[in-house]
Amino acid sequence: MNPIVRIQPRNADLGDGLLVRRTLPNRQQRMVGAWSFLDHAGPVQFEPGKGLHVGAHPHIGLQTFTWLIEGEVLHRDSLGNEQLIRPGQVNLMTAGHGIAHTEDSLHDGGRLHAAQLWIALPPAHKDCAPAFDHYPKLPQWREGGAELTLLAGRYGQREAPARIHSALVGIDIVCAGASTLTLALDPDFEYGLMPLAGDLDIDGELIHTDELACLGKGRREVHLALPAGGRVLFLGGEPFDEPAQIWWNFVGFDQAGIAQAQAAWERGDERFGAVGDGRAPRLVAPPLPWRDGGERHG
């Protein structure tokens, strides 16, 4: 059995007092299956007049996956979608060839707790047409004293409604009292578990809040022990044959495609389009890190 790889989070400042803990991508672990990005935001109580406000920015080659635990967030995108997401709901935006969007707190001065993830699109789907889906109801069940919500993919006989393009799974696990449970695993999947509240015991090894524990392939089950009030994000998926490259808000399989997307964003190309009335601030891409064929993965 492969040892657990522990990934420490790094902080990213999104402004207005919102620090997120980011564990994917990481030098130790670029992806977990198709899951290629993981931010844990909050829980935070914003000061009056402050909140989540992410200006217009582009994506290619991925699906953004928002799991909201506390608060209310308004999504707008260049397809004309405007969708409020509430706790217990999922927003899934498929970037494909290109899309732009914004994210804003519905009310400033409120609370926010969320996990923001990306799902890398496999090569056959990386240039698909952009789309947006909202999922207000998800499969839920109880096991070992915990409440489980299937966020994406399949687990046993259950299947989440989210339209995805890779073999993967995502589950939110929460418990009011101390709980133990055993999860069945697919030995062809690699897995990651991140405690969002409280520490997590995985087969006798203690994982601290906001650490990502990567299990690798080959396991058929895992034993978990959660404290009272504990919450864990469980992710898994079939590894890609070729790891995706990640730069800024772009995911792809070659530097040229990523550079072309960044150039299109910088010149205001219709590939990404306007969000809403077009007055939202546009995020500025950092300079590309590679020159003359130099290599960069993330």
C-alpha positions in Angstrom: 0.0 0.0 0.0 1.4 3.4 -1.0 2.1 5.8 1.9 -0.1 8.8 2.4 1.4 11.9 0.7 0.6 15.0 2.9 0.3 18.3 1.0 0.4 21.5 3.0 -1.8 24.4 1.9 -0.5 27.7 0.8 -2.4 30.9 1.3 -3.8 33.1 -1.5 -5.2 36.5 -0.8 -8.4 37.3 -2.8 -8.9 40.6 -1.1 -11.5 42.1 1.4 -10.1 39.8 4.1 -10.6 36.6 2.2 -7.6 34.2 2.4 -8.0 30.8 0.7 -6.0 27.7 1.4 -4.8 26.1 -1.9 -3.5 22.6 -2.1 -3.9 21.8 -5.8 -1.9 22.1 -8.0 1.2 21.4 -6.0 4.7 20.2 -6.8 4.1 17.0 -4.9 0.7 16.3 -6.6 -0.4 18.1 -9.8 -3.8 16.5 -9.9 -6.0 13.9 -8.3 -7.6 12.2 -11.2 -9.1 15.0 -13.2 -9.4 17.3 -10.2 -6.7 19.9 -10.9 -7.3 22.8 -8.5 -8.6 23.0 -4.9 -9.2 26.2 -2.9 -10.8 26.1 0.5 -12.4 29.6 1.2 -13.5 30.5 4.7 -15.3 30.1 6.9 -15.0 33.9 7.0 -17.3 36.7 8.3 -16.7 39.7 6.1 -16.6 43.2 7.6 -19.5 45.5 6.6 -19.1 46.6 3.0 -16.8 43.8 2.1 -17.3 40.4 0.5 -16.2 38.1 -2.3 -15.7 40.0 -5.6 -13.7 38.3 -8.3 -13.5 40.4 -11.5 -14.0 39.1 -15.0 -11.5 36.4 -16.0 -11.2 33.7 -18.6 -10.9 29.9 -18.6 -10.1 27.2 -21.1 -9.8 23.5 -20.9 -11.6 22.9 -17.6 -14.8 22.9 -15.6 -15.1 25.1 -12.5 -16.8 23.3 -9.7 -18.2 25.4 -6.8 -19.5 23.7 -3.6 -21.0 26.2 -1.3 -21.3 25.5 2.4 -22.2 28.9 3.8 -23.2 32.2 2.2 -24.7 33.2 -1.2 -22.7 33.8 -4.3 -23.8 35.3 -7.6 -22.3 33.8 -10.8 -22.3 35.7 -14.1 -20.7 34.6 -17.3 -20.1 35.5 -21.0 -22.8 33.1 -22.1 -25.4 35.4 -20.4 -25.9 33.1 -17.4 -26.7 34.7 -14.0 -27.1 32.2 -11.2 -27.3 32.5 -7.4 -25.8 29.6 -5.6 -26.8 28.7 -2.0 -25.5 26.3 0.6 -25.7 22.6 -0.4 -25.7 23.5 -4.2 -23.2 23.1 -7.0 -22.3 25.4 -9.9 -20.5 23.7 -12.8 -19.1 25.9 -15.5 -17.6 24.2 -18.6 -15.0 26.4 -20.1 -14.0 24.3 -23.1 -12.8 26.5 -25.9 -13.3 29.6 -23.8 -15.5 31.5 -21.3 -15.3 34.4 -18.9 -17.1 34.9 -15.6 -17.4 36.8 -12.4 -18.2 35.8 -8.8 -19.7 38.1 -6.2 -21.2 37.9 -2.7 -24.9 38.5 -3.0 -24.7 40.7 0.2 -21.5 42.3 1.6 -20.8 41.8 5.2 -22.0 38.2 5.3 -20.4 34.8 5.8 -18.7 32.6 3.2 -17.5 29.0 3.3 -16.9 27.1 0.1 -14.6 24.8 -1.9 -13.6 25.9 -5.3 -12.3 23.2 -7.6 -11.4 22.7 -11.2 -11.9 19.6 -13.3 -9.4 19.3 -16.1 -11.1 18.4 -19.4 -9.5 15.4 -21.1 -7.9 16.0 -24.5 -11.0 14.8 -26.5 -13.2 17.5 -24.7 -10.7 20.3 -24.0 -12.1 22.5 -26.9 -15.8 21.7 -26.4 -18.4 24.5 -26.5 -18.7 26.4 -23.2 -21.7 25.7 -20.9 -23.1 26.3 -17.5 -25.1 24.1 -15.2 -26.6 24.6 -11.7 -27.5 21.7 -9.4 -29.7 22.5 -6.4 -30.3 18.8 -5.4 -27.6 16.2 -4.9 -27.7 12.5 -3.7 -27.4 12.3 0.1 -27.2 9.4 2.6 -26.0 8.5 6.1 -23.2 6.1 6.9 -21.2 5.5 10.1 -22.9 8.4 11.9 -21.9 10.9 9.1 -23.9 12.6 6.4 -22.6 12.2 2.9 -23.4 14.2 -0.2 -22.3 12.9 -3.6 -21.0 16.0 -5.4 -19.8 14.5 -8.7 -19.4 11.2 -10.4 -20.4 7.8 -9.1 -20.1 6.1 -5.8 -21.6 2.6 -5.5 -25.1 2.6 -7.0 -25.4 6.4 -6.7 -24.6 8.9 -9.4 -24.5 12.7 -9.1 -26.2 14.8 -11.8 -23.2 16.9 -12.8 -22.2 16.6 -16.4 -18.6 15.6 -16.4 -16.2 14.0 -18.9 -13.9 11.8 -16.8 -14.2 8.9 -14.4 -14.1 10.6 -11.0 -15.9 11.0 -7.7 -16.4 13.9 -5.2 -18.1 13.5 -1.8 -18.7 15.9 1.1 -18.7 14.2 4.5 -20.0 16.0 7.6 -20.9 14.8 11.1 -22.5 16.3 14.2 -20.9 13.8 16.6 -17.7 11.8 16.4 -18.0 9.3 13.6 -16.2 6.4 11.9 -16.8 5.0 8.5 -15.2 2.9 5.8 -15.3 4.1 2.2 -15.0 1.7 -0.7 -12.3 2.7 -3.2 -11.6 1.8 -6.9 -8.0 0.5 -7.1 -7.6 2.2 -10.5 -8.4 5.6 -9.0 -6.1 7.9 -7.1 -7.7 9.7 -4.1 -7.3 12.8 -2.0 -9.0 13.7 1.3 -9.0 17.3 2.8 -10.5 18.1 6.2 -12.4 21.3 5.9 -13.3 21.4 9.7 -11.5 19.4 12.4 -8.7 16.9 12.0 -9.2 13.6 10.2 -7.8 10.1 11.1 -7.1 8.0 8.0 -6.2 4.5 8.8 -4.6 5.7 12.1 -2.7 8.7 10.6 -3.9 12.1 11.7 -4.4 14.7 9.0 -4.9 18.3 10.1 -7.5 20.8 8.8 -6.6 22.1 5.3 -4.0 19.4 4.7 -4.6 17.3 1.6 -3.9 13.6 2.1 -3.2 11.9 -1.2 -3.7 8.1 -1.2 -2.5 7.1 -4.7 -3.8 4.1 -6.5 -4.2 0.4 -5.5 -6.4 0.7 -2.4 -9.8 -0.9 -2.1 -11.0 0.8 1.1 -10.1 3.5 3.6 -11.1 3.8 7.2 -11.9 7.3 8.5 -12.5 8.8 12.0 -14.0 12.3 12.2 -14.4 14.4 15.3 -17.7 16.0 16.3 -18.3 18.8 13.9 -15.9 17.4 11.4 -16.1 17.9 7.6 -14.1 16.3 4.9 -13.9 16.7 1.1 -13.2 13.3 -0.5 -12.0 13.4 -4.1 -10.9 10.6 -6.5 -10.5 9.8 -10.1 -8.7 7.9 -12.9 -5.3 9.5 -13.5 -4.7 11.1 -16.9 -2.4 9.5 -19.3 -0.8 12.9 -19.9 -0.9 15.4 -17.0 -2.6 18.7 -17.9 -0.6 21.9 -17.9 -2.0 24.7 -15.8 -1.1 28.4 -16.1 -3.1 31.2 -14.4 -6.8 30.4 -15.3 -6.0 28.1 -18.2 -5.7 24.3 -18.5 -4.3 22.6 -21.6 -1.9 20.1 -22.9 0.5 22.4 -24.8 2.1 25.8 -24.1 1.1 27.2 -27.5 -2.6 26.7 -26.8 -2.3 28.4 -23.4 -0.3 31.3 -24.9 -3.0 31.8 -27.6 -5.7 31.9 -25.0 -3.9 34.4 -23.0 -3.2 36.6 -26.0 -6.9 36.4 -26.9 -7.9 37.6 -23.4 -5.4 40.4 -23.5 -6.7 41.8 -26.8 -10.3 41.5 -25.8 -11.1 38.8 -28.4 -14.7 37.6 -28.7 -13.5 34.1 -27.8 -14.2 35.0 -24.2 -16.9 37.7 -24.6 -18.3 40.3 -22.1 -19.7 39.4 -18.7 -23.0 41.0 -17.9 -23.0 44.7 -18.9 -19.2 44.6 -19.4 -18.4 47.0 -16.5 -16.9 44.4 -14.2 -13.1 44.9 -13.7 -11.1 42.6 -15.9 -8.3 40.6 -14.2 -4.9 41.0 -15.8 -2.9 37.9 -16.7 0.6 37.6 -15.4 3.4 37.3 -18.0 3.8 33.9 -19.4 6.6 32.0 -17.5 8.2 30.2 -20.5 10.4 31.6 -23.2 11.7 29.9 -26.4 10.2 26.6 -25.6 11.1 26.6 -21.9 8.9 24.2 -19.9 6.3 25.1 -17.3 3.7 22.9 -15.7 1.4 25.0 -13.6 
